[in-house]
Amino acid sequence: MIIALDAKRIVRNGTGLGSYGRTLVGDLARLEGVDLRLYAPDAGREDLRRQVPVRPNLHYVYPSASVSLPVVSGLCKAYWRSRGIVAQLQADGVQLYHGLSGELPVGIRRSGIRSVVTIHDLIFLRHPEYYHWMDVQIYKRKFLQALREADRIVAISECTRRDICELGGVPKERVDLIYQSCAPRFSAPSDRHLVDEVCRRYLLPRRYVLCVGSVEERKNAMLLVRALPLLPADVHVVLVGRPTKYSQQVVAEAGRLGVAHRLHLLHGVPDEHLPAIYAGAEVFAYPSRYEGFGIPIIEAVSMGLPVVACTGSCLEEAGGPHNLYVGPDDAEAMAHALQQLLRGAGGREQRIDSSRQYIRRFEGTDAAAKFLDLYRELAAGL
């Protein structure tokens, strides 16, 4: 079976949607009976392509001038991905196309090629205040277009499935739930020498609470800064992620509270260093106000960390009942929860062990097997 997958985020995005695609493709490529074609508008970043395993049943495909406009600009690449790709898929004998990041090309349904779309979140509809007005309109148009084109819709969490049904007017039975999986590098045993080397490289403190994700308003890092004065004086907070204008507000608040020396912002961290930064932490915190799933929680638990996250979206679904959850505006509750999970706290190790058992439901080969079953079911209907 020839399966095409939208690979734009795979070759361009270092985290989030890109990580989802690379992990899923790596797991699918280990299964038999599939010929995987990764369709991307360009080669993107070499370091990201290297994260996808080299296998005989997996190939990258780029725009063909014979079926699309000459790809000489970003506009032409966008046209190819949204429309021109369909003719190339037909010419290549593709039987099924999977939109990995909530989008499908216009005309895929009319082409006779079966299609699956993964919807990660609808935050732009649930909380449009975090987006520019024009971006909301574009994302909404793409979402509704995908619903019209798709033979099957996949949500990555029960929370996202509820949002699809409510905000997209889609019957629940039309939406499959397939949890996303965690990259295998977060399950490997930690190399103590590498952890020490990475901590020295980034001048990390001896004790720290870790948070991974873009430092933007929705991710709510301000809550950690406001909890920091209530924690032991030798405990720091390390934020790893893309900086934004909101980062400046976070730093300013840390200065106002007298804890600026205990706040560390890291960006541009190579993917291979991230597991070591997890391994050096005492606790993982994810104070986001709204997420589609929260894969950093799974990564943290895989690395043996207890987690404190916020209520209001899907984070309890990701982290399970043995981690702790607080309101997104309650700094005292955040500090109290973190205190309960620092090294030496009673019950900490039991929470970690139970959480590791809980996240086994998200292991990669299971997600890949479920997608393969879905692909075969659709192909059988051709």
Summary of the structure (lengths in Angstrom):
residues: 382
radius of gyration: 21.4
end to end distance: 12.0
largest distance: 65.6
contacts: 1319
relative contact order: 0.12
helix: 48%
strand: 15%
